[in-house]
Amino acid sequence: IPEEKKDLVFKKFGQYISSLKQQKGTTGIGLTFCKMAIESHGGSIDFYTKEGEGTTFYFKLPQGTNIKSSLRKGNNSFYNSFQNKYNEFFNETEKQILKGTTERLNKLKPYQIGEIKKVLTETEQKNPKIKSWVEEIKKAIFNSDKNYYRYLIDMV
């Protein structure tokens, strides 16, 4: 990648003319998505290149924590905000409303997004705590956070 074209690498459909082959190249959109995904998890992506020899991409992600032990210690922002907002989790009536939902969700894998959304859409959401819980499940799925997803199901 020529020095003057490095700024195009992570831009959508950034284009340059290859000096080696005299043909138009495109970075497409794949690296743009990589950068978005990595940065959304608090990381960074970069590369080093030597024109005519090749390019190496690398990324760094922050070390994760075990969500269950973190929650037990009470230092998880969701746990604290949810608990502060509602003072307790679900009462017996709310648990009964969510019982069928959690049973269905337990049978699904976190990557079965279409099925999960279907189950959540069918969940009664008149209660503000339940509605908030459903929104948090959606966030966990959107962020590909299976630990958070599992925690939310287990809290019912």
N, CA and C of each residue as an Amber inpcrd file, in Angstrom:
protein
   468
   0.8730000  -1.1710000   0.0000000   0.0000000   0.0000000   0.0000000
   0.9140000   1.2260000   0.0000000   0.7940000   2.0490000  -0.9980000
   1.6280000   3.2470000  -1.0480000   1.3550000   4.1650000   0.1370000
   2.3770000   4.8190000   0.6190000   2.2880000   5.7190000   1.7780000
   1.1420000   6.7160000   1.6340000   1.0140000   7.3000000   0.4560000
  -0.0120000   8.3350000   0.2500000  -1.4340000   7.7720000   0.1740000
  -1.5820000   6.4490000   0.1710000  -2.9090000   5.8170000   0.0940000
  -3.3290000   5.1490000   1.3950000  -2.4720000   5.1920000   2.4100000
  -2.7740000   4.5200000   3.6790000  -4.0760000   5.0080000   4.3100000
  -4.3870000   6.2830000   4.1250000  -5.5970000   6.8310000   4.7410000
  -6.8720000   6.2710000   4.1220000  -6.7820000   5.5870000   2.9820000
  -7.9580000   5.0090000   2.3230000  -8.3140000   3.6120000   2.8430000
  -7.3960000   2.9840000   3.5200000  -7.5440000   1.5680000   3.8630000
  -8.8250000   1.2640000   4.6340000  -9.1770000   2.0790000   5.6190000
 -10.3500000   1.7810000   6.4400000 -11.5880000   2.5640000   6.0120000
 -11.5130000   3.2710000   4.8910000 -12.6750000   4.0220000   4.3900000
 -13.4930000   3.1260000   3.4740000 -14.7940000   3.3330000   3.5050000
 -15.6730000   2.5500000   2.6370000 -15.2900000   2.7610000   1.1790000
 -15.0400000   1.6790000   0.5020000 -14.7690000   1.6640000  -0.9290000
 -13.6190000   2.5890000  -1.3470000 -12.6390000   2.7680000  -0.4670000
 -11.4610000   3.5720000  -0.8140000 -10.7520000   2.9400000  -1.9970000
 -10.3630000   3.7430000  -2.9900000  -9.7560000   3.1880000  -4.1940000
  -8.3860000   3.7960000  -4.4500000  -7.5620000   3.0330000  -5.1150000
  -6.2310000   3.4880000  -5.5020000  -5.8200000   2.7270000  -6.7560000
  -4.8200000   3.2170000  -7.4370000  -4.2580000   2.5250000  -8.5960000
  -2.9800000   1.8230000  -8.1310000  -2.9340000   0.5190000  -8.3170000
  -1.7760000  -0.2660000  -7.8950000  -0.5870000   0.0720000  -8.7850000
   0.5180000   0.4360000  -8.1590000   1.7210000   0.7800000  -8.9260000
   2.3590000  -0.4620000  -9.5490000   2.1280000  -1.6160000  -8.9430000
   2.7290000  -2.8430000  -9.4660000   1.9940000  -3.3810000 -10.6860000
   0.6960000  -3.3380000 -10.6470000  -0.0910000  -3.9500000 -11.7150000
  -0.8010000  -2.9270000 -12.5820000  -0.7080000  -1.6630000 -12.2220000
  -1.3990000  -0.5950000 -12.9450000  -2.8840000  -0.9150000 -13.1090000
  -3.4640000  -1.4590000 -12.0630000  -4.9020000  -1.7120000 -12.0930000
  -5.5500000  -1.0870000 -10.8770000  -6.8290000  -0.8090000 -11.0240000
  -7.5690000  -0.1750000  -9.9420000  -7.8330000  -1.2050000  -8.8480000
  -7.5950000  -0.8170000  -7.6220000  -7.8850000  -1.6830000  -6.4870000
  -8.8940000  -1.0050000  -5.5840000  -9.5930000  -1.7650000  -4.8000000
 -10.5440000  -1.2020000  -3.8470000 -10.3630000  -1.8860000  -2.5040000
 -10.4800000  -1.1200000  -1.4610000 -10.4290000  -1.7240000  -0.1370000
 -11.7870000  -2.3020000   0.2230000 -12.7760000  -2.0670000  -0.6170000
 -14.1080000  -2.6080000  -0.3660000 -14.6970000  -2.0560000   0.9090000
 -15.3890000  -2.9110000   1.6250000 -16.0360000  -2.4680000   2.8570000
 -15.6550000  -3.3530000   4.0400000 -14.9710000  -4.4620000   3.7650000
 -14.6210000  -5.4110000   4.8170000 -13.7780000  -4.8280000   5.9270000
 -12.7490000  -4.0630000   5.5790000 -11.8940000  -3.4810000   6.6140000
 -12.6180000  -2.3880000   7.3900000 -13.5640000  -1.7300000   6.7470000
 -14.3810000  -0.7310000   7.4430000 -15.1760000  -1.4180000   8.5520000
 -15.7690000  -2.5690000   8.2290000 -16.5290000  -3.3120000   9.2380000
 -15.6230000  -3.8480000  10.3390000 -14.4470000  -4.3120000   9.9640000
 -13.4990000  -4.7860000  10.9780000 -13.1770000  -3.6720000  11.9630000
 -12.8870000  -2.4990000  11.4330000 -12.5390000  -1.3560000  12.2860000
 -13.7130000  -0.9960000  13.2030000 -14.9170000  -0.9650000  12.6590000
 -16.1000000  -0.6380000  13.4640000 -16.2930000  -1.6560000  14.5860000
 -16.1850000  -2.9320000  14.2560000 -16.4060000  -3.9860000  15.2500000
 -15.3500000  -3.9300000  16.3500000 -14.1080000  -3.7890000  15.9530000
 -13.0140000  -3.7710000  16.9360000 -13.1170000  -2.5450000  17.8300000
 -13.3820000  -1.3820000  17.2420000 -13.4950000  -0.1620000  18.0400000
 -14.7150000  -0.1880000  18.9540000 -15.7940000  -0.8520000  18.5220000
 -16.9820000  -0.9330000  19.3760000 -16.7200000  -1.7570000  20.6320000
 -15.6710000  -2.5680000  20.6010000 -15.2830000  -3.3610000  21.7650000
 -14.0930000  -2.7400000  22.4980000 -13.8200000  -1.4690000  22.2000000
 -12.7630000  -0.7570000  22.9040000 -11.3650000  -1.0400000  22.3990000
 -11.2580000  -1.6110000  21.2100000  -9.9510000  -1.9670000  20.6710000
  -9.4880000  -1.0210000  19.5820000  -8.4120000  -1.4170000  18.9390000
  -7.8700000  -0.6290000  17.8320000  -7.3320000  -1.5770000  16.7690000
  -7.2920000  -1.0960000  15.5380000  -6.7610000  -1.8760000  14.4210000
  -5.8070000  -0.9750000  13.6450000  -4.7550000  -1.5660000  13.1440000
  -3.7870000  -0.8050000  12.3610000  -3.0450000  -1.7860000  11.4520000
  -2.0790000  -1.3000000  10.7220000  -1.3200000  -2.1520000   9.8260000
   0.0510000  -1.5520000   9.5890000   0.9350000  -2.3890000   9.1300000
   2.1990000  -1.8830000   8.6230000   2.3740000  -2.4930000   7.2440000
   3.0260000  -1.7490000   6.3810000   3.1210000  -2.1570000   4.9910000
   4.4780000  -1.7790000   4.4210000   4.9150000  -2.5660000   3.4900000
   6.1250000  -2.2490000   2.7490000   5.7580000  -2.4270000   1.2830000
   5.7430000  -1.3170000   0.5950000   5.3080000  -1.3390000  -0.8000000
   6.1010000  -2.3750000  -1.5900000   5.3640000  -3.1910000  -2.3220000
   5.9750000  -4.2340000  -3.1360000   6.2120000  -5.5380000  -2.3950000
   6.0960000  -5.5400000  -1.0550000   6.3320000  -6.7520000  -0.2740000
   5.0790000  -7.2900000   0.3990000   4.2260000  -6.3850000   0.8660000
   3.0100000  -6.8540000   1.5020000   2.5940000  -5.9960000   2.6870000
   1.4620000  -6.3670000   3.2390000   0.8690000  -5.6130000   4.3430000
   0.4300000  -6.5850000   5.4220000   0.6450000  -6.2150000   6.6610000
   0.1990000  -7.0060000   7.8040000  -0.7440000  -6.1550000   8.6430000
  -1.9290000  -6.6810000   8.8860000  -2.9150000  -6.0070000   9.7300000
  -2.8660000  -6.6390000  11.1130000  -3.0920000  -5.8310000  12.1300000
  -3.1480000  -6.3420000  13.4940000  -4.1730000  -5.5360000  14.2730000
  -4.6930000  -6.1460000  15.3340000  -5.6490000  -5.4330000  16.1780000
  -5.3980000  -5.7950000  17.6300000  -5.8720000  -4.9160000  18.5010000
  -5.7550000  -5.1210000  19.9380000  -7.1380000  -4.9550000  20.5420000
  -7.4720000  -5.8440000  21.4560000  -8.7330000  -5.7630000  22.1940000
  -8.4170000  -5.7670000  23.6810000  -9.2150000  -5.0350000  24.4610000
  -8.9820000  -5.0790000  25.9060000  -9.3260000  -6.4610000  26.4420000
  -8.6430000  -6.8550000  27.5000000  -8.9160000  -8.1470000  28.1090000
 -10.2990000  -8.1050000  28.7380000 -11.0890000  -9.1190000  28.4900000
 -12.4310000  -9.1990000  29.0500000 -12.4090000  -9.6390000  30.4980000
 -13.5660000  -9.5710000  31.1180000 -13.6990000 -10.0640000  32.4840000
 -14.8130000 -11.0910000  32.5090000 -14.7700000 -11.9480000  33.4700000
 -15.8260000 -12.9260000  33.6480000 -17.0330000 -12.1870000  34.2050000
 -18.1130000 -12.1250000  33.4240000 -19.2560000 -11.3020000  33.8240000
 -19.9030000 -11.8010000  35.1100000 -19.9620000 -13.1130000  35.3200000
 -20.6290000 -13.5990000  36.5290000 -19.8570000 -13.2050000  37.7840000
 -18.5280000 -13.3460000  37.7700000 -17.7770000 -12.9440000  38.9560000
 -17.8190000 -11.4390000  39.1150000 -17.8340000 -10.7270000  38.0110000
 -17.9180000  -9.2670000  38.0610000 -19.2530000  -8.8380000  38.6620000
 -20.3140000  -9.5440000  38.2960000 -21.6380000  -9.2050000  38.8130000
 -21.7340000  -9.5240000  40.3000000 -21.1210000 -10.6290000  40.7060000
 -21.1470000 -10.9760000  42.1270000 -20.4560000  -9.9130000  42.9670000
 -19.4410000  -9.3030000  42.4130000 -18.7150000  -8.2600000  43.1260000
 -19.4810000  -6.9380000  43.1080000 -20.5170000  -6.8520000  42.2830000
 -21.3300000  -5.6390000  42.2390000 -20.6820000  -4.4880000  41.4940000
 -19.7060000  -4.7700000  40.6180000 -19.0450000  -3.6740000  39.9140000
 -19.4230000  -3.6160000  38.4390000 -20.5320000  -4.1880000  38.0690000
 -20.9900000  -4.1540000  36.6900000 -21.9920000  -3.0140000  36.5240000
 -21.7680000  -2.1730000  35.5400000 -22.6200000  -0.9910000  35.3700000
 -24.0750000  -1.3620000  35.0830000 -24.3070000  -2.4080000  34.2520000
 -25.6920000  -2.7980000  33.9910000 -26.3630000  -3.2700000  35.2740000
 -25.6890000  -4.1490000  35.9770000 -26.2470000  -4.6950000  37.2090000
 -26.6100000  -3.5690000  38.1610000 -25.6820000  -2.6570000  38.3680000
 -25.9130000  -1.5510000  39.2940000 -27.0460000  -0.6510000  38.8300000
 -27.0580000  -0.2930000  37.5400000 -28.1120000   0.6020000  37.0630000
 -29.4630000  -0.0980000  37.0660000 -29.4850000  -1.3790000  36.6970000
 -30.7450000  -2.1160000  36.6880000 -31.2680000  -2.2580000  38.1140000
 -30.3720000  -2.6180000  39.0220000 -30.7730000  -2.8000000  40.4110000
 -31.2110000  -1.4710000  41.0270000 -30.4820000  -0.4100000  40.7610000
 -30.8610000   0.8990000  41.2850000 -32.1930000   1.3690000  40.7220000
 -32.4140000   1.0910000  39.4530000 -33.6450000   1.5390000  38.7990000
 -34.8630000   0.7930000  39.3520000 -34.6970000  -0.4800000  39.6230000
 -35.8460000  -1.2900000  40.0310000 -35.7830000  -1.8100000  41.4540000
 -34.6880000  -1.5630000  42.1550000 -34.4800000  -1.9770000  43.5430000
 -34.4310000  -3.4870000  43.7380000 -34.9760000  -4.2230000  42.8670000
 -34.9160000  -5.6870000  42.9110000 -35.0860000  -6.1700000  41.4940000
 -34.8920000  -7.4220000  41.2740000 -35.0810000  -7.9160000  39.9230000
 -36.5590000  -8.1890000  39.6940000 -36.9240000  -9.3800000  39.3950000
 -38.3110000  -9.6550000  39.0530000 -39.0670000 -10.2740000  40.2150000
 -40.3070000  -9.8340000  40.3930000 -41.1620000 -10.4670000  41.3960000
 -41.7210000 -11.7580000  40.7870000 -42.4610000 -12.4980000  41.5680000
 -42.9640000 -13.7980000  41.1080000 -43.8820000 -13.6840000  39.8950000
 -44.7150000 -12.6550000  39.8480000 -45.6160000 -12.4630000  38.7030000
 -44.8090000 -12.2100000  37.4300000 -43.7970000 -11.3520000  37.5440000
 -42.9550000 -11.0580000  36.3820000 -42.1770000 -12.2920000  35.9400000
 -41.6920000 -13.0640000  36.8990000 -40.9800000 -14.2930000  36.5650000
 -41.8940000 -15.2630000  35.8330000 -43.1430000 -15.3140000  36.2550000
 -44.1090000 -16.1990000  35.6050000 -44.3600000 -15.7490000  34.1660000
 -44.4670000 -14.4330000  33.9660000 -44.6630000 -13.8950000  32.6130000
 -43.4800000 -14.2750000  31.7220000 -42.2760000 -14.2110000  32.2720000
 -41.0570000 -14.4590000  31.4990000 -40.6460000 -15.9260000  31.4300000
 -41.3130000 -16.7850000  32.1760000 -40.9200000 -18.1960000  32.2270000
 -40.8940000 -18.8350000  30.8380000 -41.9420000 -18.6760000  30.0780000
 -41.9950000 -19.2550000  28.7290000 -40.9350000 -18.6590000  27.8120000
 -40.7110000 -17.3590000  27.9690000 -39.6930000 -16.6790000  27.1510000
 -38.3080000 -17.2480000  27.4360000 -37.9670000 -17.3500000  28.7210000
 -36.6290000 -17.8400000  29.0630000 -36.4550000 -19.3120000  28.6940000
 -37.5160000 -20.0900000  28.7940000 -37.4300000 -21.4930000  28.3830000
 -37.1210000 -21.5900000  26.8960000 -37.7950000 -20.7580000  26.1010000
 -37.5470000 -20.7520000  24.6520000 -36.1490000 -20.2270000  24.3380000
 -35.7230000 -19.1620000  25.0280000 -34.3940000 -18.5930000  24.7780000
 -33.2930000 -19.5670000  25.1730000 -33.5130000 -20.3490000  26.2230000
 -32.5180000 -21.3340000  26.6550000 -32.2610000 -22.4020000  25.6060000
 -33.2240000 -22.6310000  24.7370000 -33.0720000 -23.6310000  23.6760000
 -32.3320000 -23.0750000  22.4600000 -32.1440000 -21.7400000  22.4360000
 -31.5050000 -21.0950000  21.2930000 -30.0580000 -20.7290000  21.6030000
 -29.2600000 -20.6790000  20.5740000 -27.8750000 -20.2120000  20.6880000
 -27.8740000 -18.7030000  20.4460000 -26.9410000 -17.9680000  21.0510000
 -26.9150000 -16.5020000  20.8900000 -26.8240000 -16.0260000  19.4450000
 -26.2970000 -16.8450000  18.5440000 -26.1900000 -16.4340000  17.1420000
 -27.4900000 -16.6520000  16.3510000 -28.5100000 -17.2610000  16.9600000
 -29.7840000 -17.4740000  16.2810000 -30.6550000 -16.2190000  16.4350000
 -30.1610000 -15.1340000  15.8890000 -30.7370000 -13.8100000  16.1140000
 -32.1860000 -13.7150000  15.6510000 -32.4900000 -14.2510000  14.4940000
 -33.8610000 -14.1950000  13.9810000 -34.8510000 -14.8520000  14.9190000
 -34.4870000 -16.0260000  15.4220000 -35.3610000 -16.7480000  16.3550000
 -35.4780000 -16.0140000  17.6860000 -34.3670000 -15.4580000  18.1570000
 -34.3910000 -14.7080000  19.4240000 -35.3060000 -13.4960000  19.2940000
 -35.1720000 -12.7670000  18.1880000 -36.0280000 -11.5960000  17.9740000
 -37.5010000 -11.9860000  17.9350000 -37.7900000 -13.1260000  17.3320000
 -39.1690000 -13.6160000  17.2630000 -39.7110000 -13.8740000  18.6730000
 -38.9100000 -14.5410000  19.4980000 -39.3190000 -14.8260000  20.8770000
 -39.5350000 -13.5180000  21.6370000 -38.6220000 -12.5770000  21.4830000
 -38.7380000 -11.3010000  22.2000000 -39.9490000 -10.4990000  21.7410000
 -40.2430000 -10.5480000  20.4530000 -41.4130000  -9.8420000  19.9200000
 -42.7010000 -10.4010000  20.5210000 -42.7170000 -11.7030000  20.7720000
 -43.9020000 -12.3490000  21.3290000 -44.0110000 -12.1970000  22.8450000
 -43.0060000 -11.6170000  23.4690000 -42.9970000 -11.4510000  24.9220000
 -43.8280000 -10.2340000  25.3250000 -44.6970000 -10.4250000  26.3030000
 -45.5110000  -9.3220000  26.8210000 -44.5890000  -8.2700000  27.4270000
 -44.7420000  -7.0080000  26.9800000 -43.8340000  -5.9650000  27.4280000
 -44.5550000  -4.7610000  28.0290000 -45.6820000  -4.9990000  28.6560000
 -46.4110000  -3.8950000  29.2850000 -45.7080000  -3.4130000  30.5410000
 -45.0400000  -4.3040000  31.2260000 -44.3240000  -3.9990000  32.4560000
 -42.9930000  -3.3150000  32.1120000 -42.6610000  -2.1770000  32.7390000
 -41.4210000  -1.4740000  32.3990000 -40.1480000  -2.2810000  32.6590000
 -40.1240000  -3.1060000  33.7040000 -38.9440000  -3.9280000  33.9740000
 -38.7480000  -4.9670000  32.8770000 -39.8450000  -5.5710000  32.4590000
 -39.7650000  -6.5830000  31.4080000 -39.3450000  -5.9290000  30.0920000
 -39.9140000  -4.7790000  29.8080000 -39.5480000  -4.0650000  28.5860000
 -38.0580000  -3.7210000  28.6010000 -37.5430000  -3.2540000  29.7250000
 -36.1250000  -2.9320000  29.8590000 -35.2660000  -4.1820000  29.6900000
 -35.7040000  -5.2790000  30.2640000 -34.9810000  -6.5500000  30.1480000
 -34.8990000  -6.9840000  28.6840000 -36.0180000  -6.8840000  27.9630000
 -36.0440000  -7.2430000  26.5430000 -35.0580000  -6.3660000  25.7620000
 -35.0340000  -5.0810000  26.0590000 -34.1010000  -4.1720000  25.3800000
 -32.6470000  -4.5460000  25.6810000 -32.3680000  -4.9500000  26.9180000
 -31.0120000  -5.3610000  27.2690000 -30.6190000  -6.6550000  26.5580000
 -31.5620000  -7.5800000  26.4050000 -31.2930000  -8.8110000  25.6410000
 -30.9200000  -8.4330000  24.2090000 -31.6740000  -7.4980000  23.6240000
 -31.3830000  -7.0620000  22.2530000 -29.9900000  -6.4380000  22.1620000
 -29.6160000  -5.6440000  23.1520000 -28.2770000  -5.0400000  23.1600000
 -27.2000000  -6.1120000  23.2450000 -27.4300000  -7.1050000  24.0880000
 -26.4490000  -8.1800000  24.2350000 -26.2620000  -8.9110000  22.9060000
 -27.3510000  -9.1620000  22.2020000 -27.2830000  -9.8370000  20.9070000
 -26.5790000  -8.9460000  19.8930000 -26.9440000  -7.6770000  19.8500000
 -26.3400000  -6.7380000  18.8980000 -24.8290000  -6.6360000  19.1200000
 -24.4180000  -6.6650000  20.3810000 -22.9960000  -6.5570000  20.7140000
 -22.2730000  -7.8990000  20.7480000 -22.9880000  -8.9630000  20.3720000
 -22.4150000 -10.3200000  20.3700000 -21.8270000 -10.6870000  21.7260000
 -22.5180000 -10.2940000  22.7730000 -22.0390000 -10.5420000  24.1350000
 -22.8110000 -11.7100000  24.7340000 -22.3190000 -12.9210000  24.4880000
 -23.0460000 -14.1070000  24.9460000 -23.0640000 -14.2210000  26.4570000
 -22.0450000 -13.7040000  27.1510000 -22.0420000 -13.7600000  28.6190000
 -23.1450000 -12.8830000  29.2000000 -23.2810000 -11.7050000  28.6660000
 -24.3250000 -10.7790000  29.1120000 -25.7060000 -11.3470000  28.7740000
 -25.8330000 -11.8930000  27.5680000 -27.0740000 -12.5410000  27.1340000
 -27.4560000 -13.6430000  28.1240000 -26.5010000 -14.5050000  28.4640000
 -26.7390000 -15.6120000  29.3920000 -27.1080000 -15.0880000  30.7740000
 -26.4020000 -14.0550000  31.2410000 -26.6970000 -13.4680000  32.5380000
 -28.1340000 -12.9590000  32.5890000 -28.5550000 -12.2680000  31.5440000
 -29.9160000 -11.7220000  31.5140000 -30.9650000 -12.8190000  31.5860000
 -30.7260000 -13.9080000  30.8990000 -31.6810000 -15.0220000  30.9550000
 -31.6660000 -15.6610000  32.3420000 -30.4850000 -15.8250000  32.8990000
 -30.3540000 -16.4690000  34.2080000 -30.9200000 -15.6270000  35.3510000
 -31.0570000 -14.3260000  35.1560000 -31.5380000 -13.4690000  36.2470000
 -33.0410000 -13.6310000  36.4940000 -33.7480000 -14.2680000  35.5720000
 -35.2100000 -14.4270000  35.7240000 -35.5070000 -15.5890000  36.6410000
